Amino acid sequence: MLYQEKIKYFLMRKQKKIKLREIAEYIGCSISLLSMFENNQIDMPTEKIQKYIEFIQNYPKNKRR
């Protein structure tokens, strides 16, 4: 995944107010792994990246207040 794509999904996650904990539970990984991934410190397997993107895209916009 390109850095620009990571930024896009990071901003989308922030806009939808999705916590890393929620994505970590869905993917089956640690919060720290996701944090390092978003900060471009590590890469993740393709399957986990696909689930990360899927979760963010399918998360309802107004789920949180």
C-alpha distance (Angstrom), angle and dihedral (degrees) to the residues before:
residue distance angle dihedral
M1 . . .
L2 3.78 . .
Y3 3.79 120.4 .
Q4 3.83 90.8 -116.2
E5 3.80 89.4 56.6
K6 3.80 90.9 50.3
I7 3.81 89.5 52.7
K8 3.81 90.5 49.3
Y9 3.81 93.3 53.4
F10 3.80 92.9 40.0
L11 3.82 90.0 55.8
M12 3.80 91.5 44.3
R13 3.82 89.2 51.3
K14 3.80 91.1 50.5
Q15 3.80 92.3 46.5
K16 3.80 91.2 52.2
K17 3.83 89.7 43.5
I18 3.80 93.3 -125.6
K19 3.79 114.6 167.7
L20 3.79 120.5 -136.7
R21 3.81 87.3 -125.9
E22 3.81 90.6 64.0
I23 3.80 92.8 51.2
A24 3.82 92.3 43.4
E25 3.81 90.9 54.7
Y26 3.81 91.3 48.5
I27 3.81 94.4 47.4
G28 3.80 96.5 37.4
C29 3.79 98.6 -122.4
S30 3.79 138.6 107.4
I31 3.79 126.4 -81.2
S32 3.80 89.5 -124.7
L33 3.82 91.1 56.6
L34 3.81 90.2 54.6
S35 3.79 91.7 45.8
M36 3.80 92.1 52.0
F37 3.81 89.8 46.3
E38 3.81 92.5 52.3
N39 3.80 90.5 47.1
N40 3.81 90.3 52.8
Q41 3.82 93.1 -117.5
I42 3.81 95.8 121.7
D43 3.78 140.5 9.3
M44 3.80 126.2 -125.8
P45 3.80 131.8 -144.5
T46 3.81 114.0 -84.6
E47 3.82 92.6 -112.4
K48 3.81 91.8 57.5
I49 3.81 92.1 46.3
Q50 3.81 90.0 52.0
K51 3.82 90.9 51.1
Y52 3.83 90.4 46.6
I53 3.82 90.7 53.9
E54 3.81 92.6 42.4
F55 3.81 92.8 52.3
I56 3.81 93.7 49.4
Q57 3.81 94.7 44.9
N58 3.81 94.3 47.6
Y59 3.81 96.6 42.7
P60 3.82 109.9 110.8
K61 3.79 112.3 -109.6
N62 3.80 96.2 -133.2
K63 3.80 100.9 36.1
R64 3.81 93.2 115.5
R65 3.78 128.9 44.9
